Amino acid sequence: MGSKRRTVSDIKTALRAKVRSKPRVRGSEFLEMFILEKNRSRLEQEKEGVDKKSSQIIKDIQFIDDELEDLQGATGVSQKPEPKTTDRKNSKKAKGLKTMTMEY
């Protein structure tokens, strides 16, 4: 019964055991270069895809803006309609406005 009680502080860690990092195996540089080149080419392809997507989005937005401009010119409306709000402050202001119903 004379053995010392073991605790968490008795566990040998890499620092306590003074273990140094294992030296690299000769020839692993080529493997690392290969992996880095693969990652680089993958990221370049991803960048190209993102650039294409971005340019397509810009074209789509421009097309929509042109369509809106044409439709607004045809209807005589020069500004975008404001979204309806359900805020109580804004609904009090709207009570004084006259509305006109339209039949389709």
N, C-alpha and C positions, 0 to 999 in steps of 0.2 A: 504494500500500500504506500510505498514511498515514492511512486512515480508522480511526476509533476502533471497537473491537469492541463490539457491542451485547449487553447482558445484561438480565436480568429487571428490574433496578433502573432501567433506562432507559425502561420502559414507562410511558406517561402514564396515570395514574389520574384519577378525578374530583377527588380532593383536589389532586393535583399540577397539574392543568390549571386548577384553581380554577373548576370548572363549578358553577354554582348550580342548585338545583332549578328545574325549569320551572314557571312560574306556571300556576295552574289556568285552564282555559278557562271563560269566562263561560257560565253556563247549566248547568254540570256539577253544580251543587248540587242541581238538580231530579232528575237521574239518581241521585245518591247517596241523596237522600231516598227515592226510589222503591225502590231496592235495599234500603235499611235497613227500610222498611216491609214489604216482602216477606219479609225474613228474620225480622222480628219476628212477623208473622202465622204463618209456618211454625213458629217456636219455640213460639208459644202453642198451636198445634194439637198439636204434639209433647207439650207439657206436659199437655194434656187427655188425650191417649192414655195417657201414663204414669200419670196419676192414676186413670184408669179401670182400667188393668191392676192397679195397686196395690190398689184397693178390691176387685177381683175375686179377687185372691190372698188377701186377708184373709178374704173370704167363704168361699173354698174351704178355707182352713185351719180356720176355725170349723166348717164342715160336717164335715170329717174328725175334728176333736176331738170333736164331738157324736156321730158314729158310733162312734168308739173308746170313748167313755164308755158308750154304750148297750151295745156288745158286751162291754165289761168288766163291766158290771153284770149282764148275762145269764149270763156265765160265772163270775162270782164272783172274777175276777182284779182286784186293785186297783192293781197297778203294771205299768209297761211292762216287757216282757222285755228283759234286757240282751243286747247283741250278743255273739256268740261271738268270743273272741279266740284268736289262735294264739301269743300271747306265752308263752315258756317259764316265766316266773315264775308266771303265772296257771294254766298247765296243771298245775304241781306242786300247787297248792292244790286243784284240781278232782279230784285222784286220790282224796282221802278222801271224796268225795261219793258217795252211792248214787244210781243211776239206775233209772228204771222205764220199761220199754218199753210202748208202746201199739200195739195192732193196729187197723187201720182197716177 
